Amino acid sequence: MSLRPVLSQSTAQPHIEGAGVHLHRAFGFGDPTQFDPFLLFDDFRGESPRDYMAGFPWHPHRGIETITYVLSGSVEHGDSLGNRGTLKGGDVQWMTAGSGILHQEMPKGNAKGQMHGFQLWANLPSHLKMTAPRYQDVKSNDIPEIMDDDGSIVKVIVGSFWGKTGPVDGIAADPQYLDVFVPPEKKKTFKIDTRRHAFAYVFEGAGKFADSARPRGVLLEKEYKGEELNIRDLSGNRTLIEFGKGDEITVQAGPNGIRFLLVSGAPIQEPVAWHGPIVMNTKAELQQAMTELRNGTFIKPAH
């Protein structure tokens, strides 16, 4: 067994997307090889409707899959194929854009006006870029939840873990997508296939992700009174952890426990030509997609 080292730790940055939705972006529109097969990860949460009510009006996607996981509030969605639905707290939607789709996503808050969810983009390999679009909508009560003896809880959204298999299947990146809670002061180790790129995203509590037998936190540079200090720190809210190679990760939960997404997938290792919500392999394919958007041939007929 080999622990995966922590390659990097960063904080999701404020960003405005759609028609004015305030969110935090953990990664995206950078080096597409870093988290291959994953391209982008957004954390959208708001305490007031003004943070999200403008939503994500009609927009195109091609060449990718999008994974939306709602924690609180809801997201109403519709698309050019006639699909309509509402994702509520705990629900997941996996959309394969494939050859092209136009859709919209409109968030709504809970009774307190709060809304929280995540969206992850996964790349499609070249032979599936122009596959037929499809949706997989999964209700929260269909997602397996496992509690270990120490009180740790894992929701298996995609992939197999601890003897359970998530309800979303047939995904090109062959991913594993877990929602993990580790109780206060508990230390926990989770296995990950060595062939996968992996990251964790902390959204509640704090903890230390170890790259040795003894958890020691991640070395951070922080500025204090004009000087940069190297300190050991907990990984807290909105922290992205990138892991290196190995077959397991270890986390030591802080005094309030820690909740994080643990995501991994098999790298595609193909060229990426990327413009906004359209991701292809070559510039020519990208230009073709933009031409089709302009001339009204972007949406392909069903076979």
N, C-alpha and C positions, 0 to 999 in steps of 0.2 A: 504494500500500500504506500502511496506517495501523496503527500499533501500538496495541493496546488498553491503555488506562491501568489501573493497579491502583487500584481504588476502595476496597478495604479488605483488611486482613489480620487474621486472628484465629486463636486456638488452640482446637482442639476441647476441650470441657469434660467432666470426668468425669460419668457419669450411670449410674443403675441402671435396667434395663429388663427386661421379661419377668418371670420368677420370681426374679430376682436376678442377672442378667448384668451384669457391670461393663464398661462401654464408654465411648467418648468421642464426644460429639455435636458435629459441626461446625456444623450448623444444623438448625432444625426448631421448629415451634410458635411461630414469630415472624411476621414480615411475609411472607405468602405470595407477594407480588409480587416480592420481592427476587431470588429465584432461579427464578422462574416459567419453565418448567413444573415445576421440582423443588421439593419440599416439605420434605424431610428427608434428612440424610446422617449415618450412624453408622459409626464405626470400632470394631469389636469385636475386641479382641485380649487374650489372657491367657497368662501364663507357667505358670499352674497351673490344674488343672481346677476348683478352687473359684471361680475368676473367672467361669466360664461354664457349668458343668455343669447348673445349674438350667434353663437354656434358655428357650425361648419357647413355653410350652404353648399349647393350643388357644385361638385368638383370631380375631375376625372382621376382614375388610377389605371395603370397598366404595368404588368411585369412583376408585381409584388403580391404579398399577402399581408393583410392588416389584422391585428389581434387587439380587440377592445375588451377590457376587463373593468366592470363598474363596481365600485365599493359602496357608494351611497348616491342618492339621487337616481336619475334615469337618463337614458339617451334614446331619443326617437330617431329611427333611421328609415330611409327609403332609397330606392335605386332605380336606374333606367330599365331594369328588367321587371319592374312591378312589385318587387319585394317591399314589404312594410313591416315594422315591428318596433318594440320597445324593450330596451335592456334595462333591467332594474338592479338593485343592489345585489351583488354576488353573481350576476349573469356575465356570460362571455359570448363574444361574437368573433368568429374567425372568417374573414372575407378573402377569398381568392379572387383578385382582380383579373388575373390572367390577361386575355386579349384586350380587355378594356371594359370599364364600367363607369357610369356617372352616379354619384350618390351624395347624400347629405346626412349629417349627424347633428342633432339638435339637443343639447343637454338641458335637463331640468333639475331643480334642486329638490331636496326632501322637505319635510314639514318645517324645518328650521332654515330652509334656503340654502343648505349645503349641498355641494356636488363634488364627488371624487371618483376618478377613474384613471386608467392607464391606456396608452396605445403603443403597440410595438409593431414595427414594420419588418417583415422577413422577405428576403429576396427569393426570386424563383430562378431555377437553372434555365439555361437557354432553351432546352427542349420543352419547357413548360411555360415559357413567357406568353405564348399565344393560346394557352389552354382556355376552355370555356369558363367564364366566371361562375362562382358559387358561394353560398353562405352556409355557415354552420352556427346556428344560434343555440346556446346551451343555458338552461336555467340553473340557478344556484343549487337547487336540491338534487340536480343530476351530477354535481361535481363531487367525487369521493373526498371525504375528509377523514384523516387518520390521526388518532391521538396515541402517542407513545407513553410508556410507563412514567416518564419524568414530566409529563404534561405538555411536551412539545406537540404542536398540531401542524399537519401538512395537508393543504388542499391540492389535489392532483388535477390540474387543469388540462394539461397535455402530457402525453408520455406515460411511462410506468414508474412507480415508486412504492417501496414498502408493500409490494404485493397487490397494489391497486393500479388501475389504468384509467386515465382521464377520458372524457367522452368525446373530445375533438380528435379526429383521425384523418389520415390521408394527406398530411401536410408535407410538402416537398422537403423542408429543412430537417425533417425528423426530429423536432425539438422536444425538450422537456421544459415545462413551465409550471413552477410550483409556487404556492403562497405559503410561506413558512412562519410559524410563531415559535419562539423558544422562550420559556419562562425566565423570570429574573434569576440572575447569577448561575444559570445552567450552562454547561458546555456541551455542544452537540456537533457531531460529524455527519456529513452527508456525502454519499457517493455520487460521482458524476463520470460518465463515460469518458475515457481518456481522449477519444477522437473529437470531442466537441469543444468549441469555444464556449466559455461560460462567464456569466456576470451575475452579481447580486445587486438589488436595489432596495435600500432600507427606506421604509416609509413610516414606521412607528418605533419608538424606543431607541435603543442604541446598543452597540456591542463591539467586540473586537474580532476581526477575521484574522486567523493565524496562518502564518506560513512556516511554522515550526511547531514542535510538540507543546511548547508553552505559549499560550496566547499572549501577544505583546503589543497589539495594536499596529497601526500603520504609521510609518514615519511621515509627518507632515511638516511643511514649511509655513509658519505663520509670522505675521509682522506684529511687533509689539514695541511702541514708542520709537518707531522708525527703524528698528532692527529686526532682521529675520531670525526666527528661532526654530530649531528642529525639535519637535516634541512628539511623544506618543499620545495618540488620542483615540477616543471611541468613534466608531462610524455611526452617525446619527441620521436624523430625518433628511430625506432627499439625497442620500449618499449613494453613489455608484461605485461598485467594487469590480474591477476587472481581474480575472484569475488567469494564471499561466497554466502550463500543462501539469497533469497529475490525475489521480482518480478519486480524490475526495477533498472536501473543504471543511474547515472547522471554524465554529463561531462560539465565542464566550459572551453570553447575554449580559447586559448591564443591569442596574438595580430595578429598572422598570420592564425588563424583558426586551425582546427585539422582534419585529415583524418585517419580513423582507420577501421580495420575489427572487427566486433562484431560477435562472433561465439558461439553457444551453442548447446548442444546435450544431449539426455537422457542417463545416465550411463548404461552400460551393466552389470557391477558387476559380472564378471566371471574371473576365473584364466587366466593368460596370460603367455604363453611360447613363447619367442621372440628371434629370431636370424636374424639380418639384415633385409631384406625385407619380411621375413616370420614370421607370427604371428599366433600361434595356442593356444590351451588351456592347453595342456599337453606336457611334454618333449618327450613322446613317439610319439605324433603326429608330433612334430618338427623333431625328428630323422627320421620318415617315409618320411617327405618331403625332407630332405637332401638325403636320400637313393634314392628317385625317381629322384631327380636332377642328381645324379651320373649315374643311370642306364637308363635314357632317358624316364621314364614313368611319369614325372612331369605334362605334359600337358595331360588333360583328353579329350577323344573324345566327341564331341557334341552329345547330345541326341535328 
